[in-house]
Each structure stands twice: as C-alpha cells, then as structure tokens.
Amino acid sequence: MDEDKVYKIIELVGSSPNNWEEAVQAAVAQASKSLRDLRVVEVMKLDARINDGMIVAYRAKVKLSFKYQKE
C-alpha cells in the first residue's frame, strides 16, 4: 500500500548584509544541513535592520516545508 505524503512546515528567519534574496537563501541553506527533502520555501515577511540611518541587515521570515518521515 502506498502511503500518503505528509509534509511538515517550520518558520525561520534568514539574514544577509546584502539583500533579501540572500537572506532567503541563508535560511534554506541552514535548514538543508539538518532537514531532508525540503520542498517549498514561502516568503512571509521581509524587513531590514537599520543602524545610524543605514541598512545593516536584510531579513526574510520564511516557511519551509519538507517531507515528514516516520521514525
């Protein structure tokens, strides 16, 4: 019998000193070190940290889905 596919979703915040795209990539890259079968990244929110009137970090809040594995 073929089992139904089930996915788990987690939220992460990635950051980059350069841009939002790199912030998203940072979150995905870090998650891929410990999670298998990453499927989809959904960008939920973009913001930036400011210091002395300058942007010092771009941040991306993302939801990542991956295939749920039985233990």
CHARMM-style PDB file with segment names, atoms N, HN, CA, C and O in Angstrom:
ATOM      1  N   MET     1       0.840  -1.183   0.000  1.00  0.00      PROA
ATOM      2  CA  MET     1       0.000   0.000   0.000  1.00  0.00      PROA
ATOM      3  C   MET     1       0.886   1.248   0.000  1.00  0.00      PROA
ATOM      4  O   MET     1       1.808   1.363   0.808  1.00  0.00      PROA
ATOM      5  N   ASP     2       0.602   2.171  -0.902  1.00  0.00      PROA
ATOM      6  HN  ASP     2      -0.146   2.078  -1.558  1.00  0.00      PROA
ATOM      7  CA  ASP     2       1.368   3.418  -0.994  1.00  0.00      PROA
ATOM      8  C   ASP     2       0.871   4.390   0.062  1.00  0.00      PROA
ATOM      9  O   ASP     2      -0.317   4.707   0.116  1.00  0.00      PROA
ATOM     10  N   GLU     3       1.801   4.871   0.917  1.00  0.00      PROA
ATOM     11  HN  GLU     3       2.766   4.613   0.874  1.00  0.00      PROA
ATOM     12  CA  GLU     3       1.414   5.782   1.990  1.00  0.00      PROA
ATOM     13  C   GLU     3       1.161   7.183   1.450  1.00  0.00      PROA
ATOM     14  O   GLU     3       1.770   7.597   0.463  1.00  0.00      PROA
ATOM     15  N   ASP     4       0.262   7.906   2.098  1.00  0.00      PROA
ATOM     16  HN  ASP     4      -0.233   7.570   2.900  1.00  0.00      PROA
ATOM     17  CA  ASP     4       0.038   9.300   1.736  1.00  0.00      PROA
ATOM     18  C   ASP     4       1.281  10.107   2.066  1.00  0.00      PROA
ATOM     19  O   ASP     4       2.017   9.774   2.996  1.00  0.00      PROA
ATOM     20  N   LYS     5       1.511  11.149   1.317  1.00  0.00      PROA
ATOM     21  HN  LYS     5       0.914  11.420   0.562  1.00  0.00      PROA
ATOM     22  CA  LYS     5       2.640  12.023   1.591  1.00  0.00      PROA
ATOM     23  C   LYS     5       2.206  13.076   2.593  1.00  0.00      PROA
ATOM     24  O   LYS     5       1.147  13.689   2.457  1.00  0.00      PROA
ATOM     25  N   VAL     6       3.039  13.276   3.598  1.00  0.00      PROA
ATOM     26  HN  VAL     6       3.899  12.779   3.709  1.00  0.00      PROA
ATOM     27  CA  VAL     6       2.761  14.259   4.644  1.00  0.00      PROA
ATOM     28  C   VAL     6       3.959  15.180   4.741  1.00  0.00      PROA
ATOM     29  O   VAL     6       5.105  14.735   4.681  1.00  0.00      PROA
ATOM     30  N   TYR     7       3.686  16.474   4.890  1.00  0.00      PROA
ATOM     31  HN  TYR     7       2.755  16.836   4.939  1.00  0.00      PROA
ATOM     32  CA  TYR     7       4.756  17.464   4.956  1.00  0.00      PROA
ATOM     33  C   TYR     7       4.675  18.243   6.253  1.00  0.00      PROA
ATOM     34  O   TYR     7       3.586  18.506   6.764  1.00  0.00      PROA
ATOM     35  N   LYS     8       5.811  18.603   6.774  1.00  0.00      PROA
ATOM     36  HN  LYS     8       6.695  18.389   6.360  1.00  0.00      PROA
ATOM     37  CA  LYS     8       5.898  19.426   7.975  1.00  0.00      PROA
ATOM     38  C   LYS     8       6.350  20.815   7.539  1.00  0.00      PROA
ATOM     39  O   LYS     8       7.090  20.955   6.565  1.00  0.00      PROA
ATOM     40  N   ILE     9       5.903  21.842   8.264  1.00  0.00      PROA
ATOM     41  HN  ILE     9       5.302  21.728   9.055  1.00  0.00      PROA
ATOM     42  CA  ILE     9       6.261  23.222   7.951  1.00  0.00      PROA
ATOM     43  C   ILE     9       6.905  23.856   9.176  1.00  0.00      PROA
ATOM     44  O   ILE     9       6.398  23.742  10.293  1.00  0.00      PROA
ATOM     45  N   ILE    10       8.038  24.531   8.946  1.00  0.00      PROA
ATOM     46  HN  ILE    10       8.449  24.623   8.039  1.00  0.00      PROA
ATOM     47  CA  ILE    10       8.700  25.270  10.021  1.00  0.00      PROA
ATOM     48  C   ILE    10       8.894  26.714   9.566  1.00  0.00      PROA
ATOM     49  O   ILE    10       8.903  27.006   8.371  1.00  0.00      PROA
ATOM     50  N   GLU    11       9.048  27.605  10.533  1.00  0.00      PROA
ATOM     51  HN  GLU    11       9.040  27.367  11.504  1.00  0.00      PROA
ATOM     52  CA  GLU    11       9.333  29.012  10.235  1.00  0.00      PROA
ATOM     53  C   GLU    11      10.761  29.332  10.660  1.00  0.00      PROA
ATOM     54  O   GLU    11      11.214  28.915  11.725  1.00  0.00      PROA
ATOM     55  N   LEU    12      11.454  30.072   9.818  1.00  0.00      PROA
ATOM     56  HN  LEU    12      11.086  30.411   8.953  1.00  0.00      PROA
ATOM     57  CA  LEU    12      12.823  30.507  10.091  1.00  0.00      PROA
ATOM     58  C   LEU    12      12.981  31.957   9.658  1.00  0.00      PROA
ATOM     59  O   LEU    12      12.187  32.468   8.868  1.00  0.00      PROA
ATOM     60  N   VAL    13      14.009  32.615  10.179  1.00  0.00      PROA
ATOM     61  HN  VAL    13      14.654  32.200  10.820  1.00  0.00      PROA
ATOM     62  CA  VAL    13      14.376  33.948   9.724  1.00  0.00      PROA
ATOM     63  C   VAL    13      15.821  33.890   9.273  1.00  0.00      PROA
ATOM     64  O   VAL    13      16.717  33.567  10.052  1.00  0.00      PROA
ATOM     65  N   GLY    14      16.039  34.208   8.003  1.00  0.00      PROA
ATOM     66  HN  GLY    14      15.311  34.471   7.370  1.00  0.00      PROA
ATOM     67  CA  GLY    14      17.391  34.279   7.458  1.00  0.00      PROA
ATOM     68  C   GLY    14      17.806  35.734   7.341  1.00  0.00      PROA
ATOM     69  O   GLY    14      16.960  36.620   7.217  1.00  0.00      PROA
ATOM     70  N   SER    15      19.109  35.981   7.380  1.00  0.00      PROA
ATOM     71  HN  SER    15      19.797  35.262   7.481  1.00  0.00      PROA
ATOM     72  CA  SER    15      19.568  37.362   7.240  1.00  0.00      PROA
ATOM     73  C   SER    15      20.788  37.430   6.333  1.00  0.00      PROA
ATOM     74  O   SER    15      21.505  36.446   6.151  1.00  0.00      PROA
ATOM     75  N   SER    16      21.009  38.615   5.769  1.00  0.00      PROA
ATOM     76  HN  SER    16      20.427  39.415   5.917  1.00  0.00      PROA
ATOM     77  CA  SER    16      22.141  38.868   4.887  1.00  0.00      PROA
ATOM     78  C   SER    16      22.483  40.350   4.951  1.00  0.00      PROA
ATOM     79  O   SER    16      21.586  41.182   5.084  1.00  0.00      PROA
ATOM     80  N   PRO    17      23.752  40.690   4.859  1.00  0.00      PROA
ATOM     81  CA  PRO    17      24.111  42.110   4.805  1.00  0.00      PROA
ATOM     82  C   PRO    17      23.878  42.711   3.424  1.00  0.00      PROA
ATOM     83  O   PRO    17      23.995  43.925   3.259  1.00  0.00      PROA
ATOM     84  N   ASN    18      23.549  41.879   2.420  1.00  0.00      PROA
ATOM     85  HN  ASN    18      23.455  40.893   2.555  1.00  0.00      PROA
ATOM     86  CA  ASN    18      23.479  42.354   1.034  1.00  0.00      PROA
ATOM     87  C   ASN    18      22.081  42.573   0.478  1.00  0.00      PROA
ATOM     88  O   ASN    18      21.799  43.626  -0.094  1.00  0.00      PROA
ATOM     89  N   ASN    19      21.182  41.565   0.643  1.00  0.00      PROA
ATOM     90  HN  ASN    19      21.410  40.709   1.108  1.00  0.00      PROA
ATOM     91  CA  ASN    19      19.842  41.695   0.049  1.00  0.00      PROA
ATOM     92  C   ASN    19      18.909  40.615   0.587  1.00  0.00      PROA
ATOM     93  O   ASN    19      19.332  39.690   1.280  1.00  0.00      PROA
ATOM     94  N   TRP    20      17.616  40.758   0.245  1.00  0.00      PROA
ATOM     95  HN  TRP    20      17.272  41.509  -0.319  1.00  0.00      PROA
ATOM     96  CA  TRP    20      16.611  39.814   0.748  1.00  0.00      PROA
ATOM     97  C   TRP    20      16.745  38.437   0.107  1.00  0.00      PROA
ATOM     98  O   TRP    20      16.489  37.426   0.760  1.00  0.00      PROA
ATOM     99  N   GLU    21      17.140  38.387  -1.148  1.00  0.00      PROA
ATOM    100  HN  GLU    21      17.348  39.209  -1.679  1.00  0.00      PROA
ATOM    101  CA  GLU    21      17.296  37.087  -1.797  1.00  0.00      PROA
ATOM    102  C   GLU    21      18.340  36.249  -1.066  1.00  0.00      PROA
ATOM    103  O   GLU    21      18.133  35.054  -0.851  1.00  0.00      PROA
ATOM    104  N   GLU    22      19.445  36.855  -0.688  1.00  0.00      PROA
ATOM    105  HN  GLU    22      19.613  37.825  -0.863  1.00  0.00      PROA
ATOM    106  CA  GLU    22      20.469  36.130   0.065  1.00  0.00      PROA
ATOM    107  C   GLU    22      19.979  35.756   1.464  1.00  0.00      PROA
ATOM    108  O   GLU    22      20.397  34.737   2.014  1.00  0.00      PROA
ATOM    109  N   ALA    23      19.105  36.567   2.035  1.00  0.00      PROA
ATOM    110  HN  ALA    23      18.766  37.395   1.588  1.00  0.00      PROA
ATOM    111  CA  ALA    23      18.538  36.240   3.348  1.00  0.00      PROA
ATOM    112  C   ALA    23      17.676  34.981   3.258  1.00  0.00      PROA
ATOM    113  O   ALA    23      17.736  34.119   4.135  1.00  0.00      PROA
ATOM    114  N   VAL    24      16.881  34.877   2.202  1.00  0.00      PROA
ATOM    115  HN  VAL    24      16.833  35.576   1.489  1.00  0.00      PROA
ATOM    116  CA  VAL    24      16.075  33.670   1.989  1.00  0.00      PROA
ATOM    117  C   VAL    24      16.994  32.473   1.780  1.00  0.00      PROA
ATOM    118  O   VAL    24      16.779  31.409   2.361  1.00  0.00      PROA
ATOM    119  N   GLN    25      18.017  32.649   0.949  1.00  0.00      PROA
ATOM    120  HN  GLN    25      18.191  33.513   0.476  1.00  0.00      PROA
ATOM    121  CA  GLN    25      18.943  31.558   0.679  1.00  0.00      PROA
ATOM    122  C   GLN    25      19.660  31.112   1.942  1.00  0.00      PROA
ATOM    123  O   GLN    25      19.915  29.920   2.114  1.00  0.00      PROA
ATOM    124  N   ALA    26      19.990  32.042   2.827  1.00  0.00      PROA
ATOM    125  HN  ALA    26      19.782  33.010   2.687  1.00  0.00      PROA
ATOM    126  CA  ALA    26      20.656  31.686   4.082  1.00  0.00      PROA
ATOM    127  C   ALA    26      19.773  30.775   4.930  1.00  0.00      PROA
ATOM    128  O   ALA    26      20.256  29.808   5.518  1.00  0.00      PROA
ATOM    129  N   ALA    27      18.485  31.084   4.991  1.00  0.00      PROA
ATOM    130  HN  ALA    27      18.092  31.869   4.513  1.00  0.00      PROA
ATOM    131  CA  ALA    27      17.559  30.240   5.758  1.00  0.00      PROA
ATOM    132  C   ALA    27      17.462  28.845   5.153  1.00  0.00      PROA
ATOM    133  O   ALA    27      17.489  27.846   5.872  1.00  0.00      PROA
ATOM    134  N   VAL    28      17.351  28.781   3.837  1.00  0.00      PROA
ATOM    135  HN  VAL    28      17.330  29.592   3.253  1.00  0.00      PROA
ATOM    136  CA  VAL    28      17.245  27.479   3.155  1.00  0.00      PROA
ATOM    137  C   VAL    28      18.537  26.678   3.330  1.00  0.00      PROA
ATOM    138  O   VAL    28      18.492  25.482   3.619  1.00  0.00      PROA
ATOM    139  N   ALA    29      19.677  27.329   3.155  1.00  0.00      PROA
ATOM    140  HN  ALA    29      19.713  28.300   2.920  1.00  0.00      PROA
ATOM    141  CA  ALA    29      20.963  26.636   3.268  1.00  0.00      PROA
ATOM    142  C   ALA    29      21.163  26.069   4.674  1.00  0.00      PROA
ATOM    143  O   ALA    29      21.623  24.938   4.831  1.00  0.00      PROA
ATOM    144  N   GLN    30      20.818  26.849   5.682  1.00  0.00      PROA
ATOM    145  HN  GLN    30      20.444  27.768   5.554  1.00  0.00      PROA
ATOM    146  CA  GLN    30      20.988  26.371   7.056  1.00  0.00      PROA
ATOM    147  C   GLN    30      20.040  25.208   7.350  1.00  0.00      PROA
ATOM    148  O   GLN    30      20.436  24.220   7.969  1.00  0.00      PROA
ATOM    149  N   ALA    31      18.797  25.329   6.907  1.00  0.00      PROA
ATOM    150  HN  ALA    31      18.476  26.132   6.404  1.00  0.00      PROA
ATOM    151  CA  ALA    31      17.823  24.253   7.144  1.00  0.00      PROA
ATOM    152  C   ALA    31      18.236  22.972   6.432  1.00  0.00      PROA
ATOM    153  O   ALA    31      18.026  21.878   6.957  1.00  0.00      PROA
ATOM    154  N   SER    32      18.818  23.092   5.252  1.00  0.00      PROA
ATOM    155  HN  SER    32      18.989  23.981   4.825  1.00  0.00      PROA
ATOM    156  CA  SER    32      19.188  21.897   4.484  1.00  0.00      PROA
ATOM    157  C   SER    32      20.320  21.113   5.139  1.00  0.00      PROA
ATOM    158  O   SER    32      20.570  19.968   4.762  1.00  0.00      PROA
ATOM    159  N   LYS    33      21.002  21.701   6.106  1.00  0.00      PROA
ATOM    160  HN  LYS    33      20.799  22.631   6.412  1.00  0.00      PROA
ATOM    161  CA  LYS    33      22.063  20.987   6.819  1.00  0.00      PROA
ATOM    162  C   LYS    33      21.503  19.922   7.766  1.00  0.00      PROA
ATOM    163  O   LYS    33      22.178  18.937   8.067  1.00  0.00      PROA
ATOM    164  N   SER    34      20.267  20.123   8.234  1.00  0.00      PROA
ATOM    165  HN  SER    34      19.719  20.923   7.990  1.00  0.00      PROA
ATOM    166  CA  SER    34      19.714  19.166   9.193  1.00  0.00      PROA
ATOM    167  C   SER    34      18.378  18.554   8.767  1.00  0.00      PROA
ATOM    168  O   SER    34      17.897  17.625   9.415  1.00  0.00      PROA
ATOM    169  N   LEU    35      17.781  19.052   7.704  1.00  0.00      PROA
ATOM    170  HN  LEU    35      18.173  19.807   7.178  1.00  0.00      PROA
ATOM    171  CA  LEU    35      16.491  18.530   7.248  1.00  0.00      PROA
ATOM    172  C   LEU    35      16.643  17.904   5.874  1.00  0.00      PROA
ATOM    173  O   LEU    35      17.420  18.376   5.044  1.00  0.00      PROA
ATOM    174  N   ARG    36      15.889  16.834   5.644  1.00  0.00      PROA
ATOM    175  HN  ARG    36      15.258  16.451   6.318  1.00  0.00      PROA
ATOM    176  CA  ARG    36      15.913  16.177   4.341  1.00  0.00      PROA
ATOM    177  C   ARG    36      14.633  16.480   3.587  1.00  0.00      PROA
ATOM    178  O   ARG    36      13.606  16.806   4.181  1.00  0.00      PROA
ATOM    179  N   ASP    37      14.709  16.368   2.282  1.00  0.00      PROA
ATOM    180  HN  ASP    37      15.544  16.103   1.800  1.00  0.00      PROA
ATOM    181  CA  ASP    37      13.545  16.508   1.397  1.00  0.00      PROA
ATOM    182  C   ASP    37      12.847  17.853   1.543  1.00  0.00      PROA
ATOM    183  O   ASP    37      11.620  17.905   1.614  1.00  0.00      PROA
ATOM    184  N   LEU    38      13.617  18.948   1.590  1.00  0.00      PROA
ATOM    185  HN  LEU    38      14.614  18.905   1.532  1.00  0.00      PROA
ATOM    186  CA  LEU    38      12.990  20.272   1.560  1.00  0.00      PROA
ATOM    187  C   LEU    38      12.228  20.406   0.254  1.00  0.00      PROA
ATOM    188  O   LEU    38      12.726  20.019  -0.803  1.00  0.00      PROA
ATOM    189  N   ARG    39      11.013  20.958   0.321  1.00  0.00      PROA
ATOM    190  HN  ARG    39      10.608  21.273   1.180  1.00  0.00      PROA
ATOM    191  CA  ARG    39      10.160  21.010  -0.863  1.00  0.00      PROA
ATOM    192  C   ARG    39       9.865  22.432  -1.334  1.00  0.00      PROA
ATOM    193  O   ARG    39      10.033  22.746  -2.512  1.00  0.00      PROA
ATOM    194  N   VAL    40       9.426  23.288  -0.418  1.00  0.00      PROA
ATOM    195  HN  VAL    40       9.289  23.034   0.539  1.00  0.00      PROA
ATOM    196  CA  VAL    40       8.959  24.624  -0.802  1.00  0.00      PROA
ATOM    197  C   VAL    40       9.395  25.629   0.243  1.00  0.00      PROA
ATOM    198  O   VAL    40       9.371  25.345   1.440  1.00  0.00      PROA
ATOM    199  N   VAL    41       9.798  26.815  -0.219  1.00  0.00      PROA
ATOM    200  HN  VAL    41       9.818  27.045  -1.192  1.00  0.00      PROA
ATOM    201  CA  VAL    41      10.035  27.931   0.691  1.00  0.00      PROA
ATOM    202  C   VAL    41       9.020  29.016   0.336  1.00  0.00      PROA
ATOM    203  O   VAL    41       8.865  29.384  -0.828  1.00  0.00      PROA
ATOM    204  N   GLU    42       8.344  29.512   1.349  1.00  0.00      PROA
ATOM    205  HN  GLU    42       8.470  29.213   2.295  1.00  0.00      PROA
ATOM    206  CA  GLU    42       7.359  30.578   1.171  1.00  0.00      PROA
ATOM    207  C   GLU    42       7.835  31.790   1.972  1.00  0.00      PROA
ATOM    208  O   GLU    42       8.015  31.707   3.187  1.00  0.00      PROA
ATOM    209  N   VAL    43       8.036  32.903   1.288  1.00  0.00      PROA
ATOM    210  HN  VAL    43       7.891  32.970   0.301  1.00  0.00      PROA
ATOM    211  CA  VAL    43       8.490  34.122   1.957  1.00  0.00      PROA
ATOM    212  C   VAL    43       7.278  34.788   2.601  1.00  0.00      PROA
ATOM    213  O   VAL    43       6.314  35.145   1.924  1.00  0.00      PROA
ATOM    214  N   MET    44       7.346  34.946   3.921  1.00  0.00      PROA
ATOM    215  HN  MET    44       8.129  34.656   4.471  1.00  0.00      PROA
ATOM    216  CA  MET    44       6.222  35.504   4.669  1.00  0.00      PROA
ATOM    217  C   MET    44       6.372  37.006   4.904  1.00  0.00      PROA
ATOM    218  O   MET    44       5.396  37.752   4.821  1.00  0.00      PROA
ATOM    219  N   LYS    45       7.595  37.446   5.196  1.00  0.00      PROA
ATOM    220  HN  LYS    45       8.388  36.841   5.263  1.00  0.00      PROA
ATOM    221  CA  LYS    45       7.797  38.843   5.562  1.00  0.00      PROA
ATOM    222  C   LYS    45       9.240  39.230   5.263  1.00  0.00      PROA
ATOM    223  O   LYS    45      10.164  38.446   5.479  1.00  0.00      PROA
ATOM    224  N   LEU    46       9.419  40.441   4.768  1.00  0.00      PROA
ATOM    225  HN  LEU    46       8.668  41.078   4.593  1.00  0.00      PROA
ATOM    226  CA  LEU    46      10.749  40.996   4.542  1.00  0.00      PROA
ATOM    227  C   LEU    46      10.895  42.239   5.403  1.00  0.00      PROA
ATOM    228  O   LEU    46       9.981  43.061   5.478  1.00  0.00      PROA
ATOM    229  N   ASP    47      12.048  42.377   6.056  1.00  0.00      PROA
ATOM    230  HN  ASP    47      12.791  41.710   5.996  1.00  0.00      PROA
ATOM    231  CA  ASP    47      12.338  43.602   6.782  1.00  0.00      PROA
ATOM    232  C   ASP    47      13.841  43.818   6.788  1.00  0.00      PROA
ATOM    233  O   ASP    47      14.595  42.999   6.264  1.00  0.00      PROA
ATOM    234  N   ALA    48      14.268  44.913   7.377  1.00  0.00      PROA
ATOM    235  HN  ALA    48      13.655  45.579   7.803  1.00  0.00      PROA
ATOM    236  CA  ALA    48      15.697  45.222   7.407  1.00  0.00      PROA
ATOM    237  C   ALA    48      16.041  45.878   8.735  1.00  0.00      PROA
ATOM    238  O   ALA    48      15.251  46.637   9.297  1.00  0.00      PROA
ATOM    239  N   ARG    49      17.243  45.566   9.228  1.00  0.00      PROA
ATOM    240  HN  ARG    49      17.884  44.950   8.772  1.00  0.00      PROA
ATOM    241  CA  ARG    49      17.763  46.211  10.433  1.00  0.00      PROA
ATOM    242  C   ARG    49      18.505  47.474  10.025  1.00  0.00      PROA
ATOM    243  O   ARG    49      19.238  47.488   9.036  1.00  0.00      PROA
ATOM    244  N   ILE    50      18.306  48.533  10.800  1.00  0.00      PROA
ATOM    245  HN  ILE    50      17.710  48.522  11.603  1.00  0.00      PROA
ATOM    246  CA  ILE    50      18.921  49.826  10.488  1.00  0.00      PROA
ATOM    247  C   ILE    50      19.816  50.235  11.645  1.00  0.00      PROA
ATOM    248  O   ILE    50      19.467  50.061  12.812  1.00  0.00      PROA
ATOM    249  N   ASN    51      20.977  50.783  11.302  1.00  0.00      PROA
ATOM    250  HN  ASN    51      21.261  50.924  10.354  1.00  0.00      PROA
ATOM    251  CA  ASN    51      21.902  51.318  12.296  1.00  0.00      PROA
ATOM    252  C   ASN    51      22.464  52.628  11.744  1.00  0.00      PROA
ATOM    253  O   ASN    51      23.021  52.650  10.646  1.00  0.00      PROA
ATOM    254  N   ASP    52      22.323  53.702  12.490  1.00  0.00      PROA
ATOM    255  HN  ASP    52      21.871  53.684  13.382  1.00  0.00      PROA
ATOM    256  CA  ASP    52      22.798  55.026  12.059  1.00  0.00      PROA
ATOM    257  C   ASP    52      22.268  55.420  10.686  1.00  0.00      PROA
ATOM    258  O   ASP    52      22.992  55.992   9.871  1.00  0.00      PROA
ATOM    259  N   GLY    53      21.002  55.109  10.440  1.00  0.00      PROA
ATOM    260  HN  GLY    53      20.414  54.644  11.102  1.00  0.00      PROA
ATOM    261  CA  GLY    53      20.363  55.503   9.187  1.00  0.00      PROA
ATOM    262  C   GLY    53      20.720  54.648   7.989  1.00  0.00      PROA
ATOM    263  O   GLY    53      20.316  54.965   6.871  1.00  0.00      PROA
ATOM    264  N   MET    54      21.466  53.572   8.191  1.00  0.00      PROA
ATOM    265  HN  MET    54      21.794  53.315   9.100  1.00  0.00      PROA
ATOM    266  CA  MET    54      21.874  52.691   7.094  1.00  0.00      PROA
ATOM    267  C   MET    54      21.349  51.281   7.342  1.00  0.00      PROA
ATOM    268  O   MET    54      21.299  50.818   8.482  1.00  0.00      PROA
ATOM    269  N   ILE    55      20.965  50.612   6.277  1.00  0.00      PROA
ATOM    270  HN  ILE    55      21.006  50.987   5.351  1.00  0.00      PROA
ATOM    271  CA  ILE    55      20.547  49.210   6.397  1.00  0.00      PROA
ATOM    272  C   ILE    55      21.794  48.365   6.649  1.00  0.00      PROA
ATOM    273  O   ILE    55      22.762  48.414   5.890  1.00  0.00      PROA
ATOM    274  N   VAL    56      21.748  47.594   7.729  1.00  0.00      PROA
ATOM    275  HN  VAL    56      20.962  47.554   8.346  1.00  0.00      PROA
ATOM    276  CA  VAL    56      22.893  46.750   8.080  1.00  0.00      PROA
ATOM    277  C   VAL    56      22.586  45.260   7.917  1.00  0.00      PROA
ATOM    278  O   VAL    56      23.502  44.438   7.902  1.00  0.00      PROA
ATOM    279  N   ALA    57      21.312  44.910   7.795  1.00  0.00      PROA
ATOM    280  HN  ALA    57      20.567  45.578   7.807  1.00  0.00      PROA
ATOM    281  CA  ALA    57      20.959  43.506   7.583  1.00  0.00      PROA
ATOM    282  C   ALA    57      19.564  43.419   6.972  1.00  0.00      PROA
ATOM    283  O   ALA    57      18.620  44.059   7.437  1.00  0.00      PROA
ATOM    284  N   TYR    58      19.461  42.619   5.930  1.00  0.00      PROA
ATOM    285  HN  TYR    58      20.227  42.100   5.552  1.00  0.00      PROA
ATOM    286  CA  TYR    58      18.177  42.296   5.319  1.00  0.00      PROA
ATOM    287  C   TYR    58      17.711  40.991   5.938  1.00  0.00      PROA
ATOM    288  O   TYR    58      18.492  40.050   6.077  1.00  0.00      PROA
ATOM    289  N   ARG    59      16.424  40.933   6.313  1.00  0.00      PROA
ATOM    290  HN  ARG    59      15.789  41.697   6.200  1.00  0.00      PROA
ATOM    291  CA  ARG    59      15.907  39.728   6.964  1.00  0.00      PROA
ATOM    292  C   ARG    59      14.670  39.218   6.226  1.00  0.00      PROA
ATOM    293  O   ARG    59      13.848  39.999   5.746  1.00  0.00      PROA
ATOM    294  N   ALA    60      14.558  37.908   6.149  1.00  0.00      PROA
ATOM    295  HN  ALA    60      15.225  37.274   6.539  1.00  0.00      PROA
ATOM    296  CA  ALA    60      13.421  37.269   5.490  1.00  0.00      PROA
ATOM    297  C   ALA    60      12.851  36.202   6.412  1.00  0.00      PROA
ATOM    298  O   ALA    60      13.546  35.258   6.788  1.00  0.00      PROA
ATOM    299  N   LYS    61      11.584  36.359   6.772  1.00  0.00      PROA
ATOM    300  HN  LYS    61      11.020  37.126   6.467  1.00  0.00      PROA
ATOM    301  CA  LYS    61      10.886  35.321   7.540  1.00  0.00      PROA
ATOM    302  C   LYS    61      10.256  34.383   6.517  1.00  0.00      PROA
ATOM    303  O   LYS    61       9.494  34.813   5.651  1.00  0.00      PROA
ATOM    304  N   VAL    62      10.585  33.091   6.627  1.00  0.00      PROA
ATOM    305  HN  VAL    62      11.205  32.741   7.330  1.00  0.00      PROA
ATOM    306  CA  VAL    62      10.115  32.118   5.642  1.00  0.00      PROA
ATOM    307  C   VAL    62       9.464  30.925   6.311  1.00  0.00      PROA
ATOM    308  O   VAL    62       9.722  30.628   7.478  1.00  0.00      PROA
ATOM    309  N   LYS    63       8.614  30.245   5.552  1.00  0.00      PROA
ATOM    310  HN  LYS    63       8.405  30.486   4.604  1.00  0.00      PROA
ATOM    311  CA  LYS    63       8.092  28.938   5.937  1.00  0.00      PROA
ATOM    312  C   LYS    63       8.718  27.942   4.984  1.00  0.00      PROA
ATOM    313  O   LYS    63       8.712  28.133   3.768  1.00  0.00      PROA
ATOM    314  N   LEU    64       9.260  26.875   5.552  1.00  0.00      PROA
ATOM    315  HN  LEU    64       9.265  26.719   6.540  1.00  0.00      PROA
ATOM    316  CA  LEU    64       9.867  25.809   4.766  1.00  0.00      PROA
ATOM    317  C   LEU    64       9.078  24.529   4.976  1.00  0.00      PROA
ATOM    318  O   LEU    64       8.740  24.181   6.107  1.00  0.00      PROA
ATOM    319  N   SER    65       8.786  23.833   3.896  1.00  0.00      PROA
ATOM    320  HN  SER    65       9.060  24.116   2.977  1.00  0.00      PROA
ATOM    321  CA  SER    65       8.105  22.543   4.043  1.00  0.00      PROA
ATOM    322  C   SER    65       9.058  21.436   3.620  1.00  0.00      PROA
ATOM    323  O   SER    65       9.867  21.595   2.706  1.00  0.00      PROA
ATOM    324  N   PHE    66       8.938  20.314   4.313  1.00  0.00      PROA
ATOM    325  HN  PHE    66       8.281  20.185   5.056  1.00  0.00      PROA
ATOM    326  CA  PHE    66       9.738  19.148   3.995  1.00  0.00      PROA
ATOM    327  C   PHE    66       8.922  17.900   4.251  1.00  0.00      PROA
ATOM    328  O   PHE    66       7.966  17.911   5.028  1.00  0.00      PROA
ATOM    329  N   LYS    67       9.309  16.826   3.590  1.00  0.00      PROA
ATOM    330  HN  LYS    67      10.085  16.816   2.959  1.00  0.00      PROA
ATOM    331  CA  LYS    67       8.566  15.569   3.693  1.00  0.00      PROA
ATOM    332  C   LYS    67       8.735  15.002   5.089  1.00  0.00      PROA
ATOM    333  O   LYS    67       9.855  14.851   5.577  1.00  0.00      PROA
ATOM    334  N   TYR    68       7.633  14.693   5.720  1.00  0.00      PROA
ATOM    335  HN  TYR    68       6.723  14.815   5.323  1.00  0.00      PROA
ATOM    336  CA  TYR    68       7.633  14.111   7.077  1.00  0.00      PROA
ATOM    337  C   TYR    68       8.003  12.642   6.981  1.00  0.00      PROA
ATOM    338  O   TYR    68       7.415  11.892   6.201  1.00  0.00      PROA
ATOM    339  N   GLN    69       8.979  12.239   7.775  1.00  0.00      PROA
ATOM    340  HN  GLN    69       9.456  12.848   8.408  1.00  0.00      PROA
ATOM    341  CA  GLN    69       9.438  10.851   7.789  1.00  0.00      PROA
ATOM    342  C   GLN    69       9.025  10.188   9.100  1.00  0.00      PROA
ATOM    343  O   GLN    69       9.215  10.752  10.178  1.00  0.00      PROA
ATOM    344  N   LYS    70       8.462   8.995   8.999  1.00  0.00      PROA
ATOM    345  HN  LYS    70       8.308   8.537   8.123  1.00  0.00      PROA
ATOM    346  CA  LYS    70       8.169   8.226  10.211  1.00  0.00      PROA
ATOM    347  C   LYS    70       9.471   7.811  10.856  1.00  0.00      PROA
ATOM    348  O   LYS    70      10.464   7.584  10.166  1.00  0.00      PROA
ATOM    349  N   GLU    71       9.477   7.710  12.157  1.00  0.00      PROA
ATOM    350  HN  GLU    71       8.670   7.895  12.718  1.00  0.00      PROA
ATOM    351  CA  GLU    71      10.690   7.294  12.880  1.00  0.00      PROA
ATOM    352  C   GLU    71      10.908   5.808  12.710  1.00  0.00      PROA
ATOM    353  OT1 GLU    71      11.875   5.261  13.240  1.00  0.00      PROA
TER     354      GLU     71
END
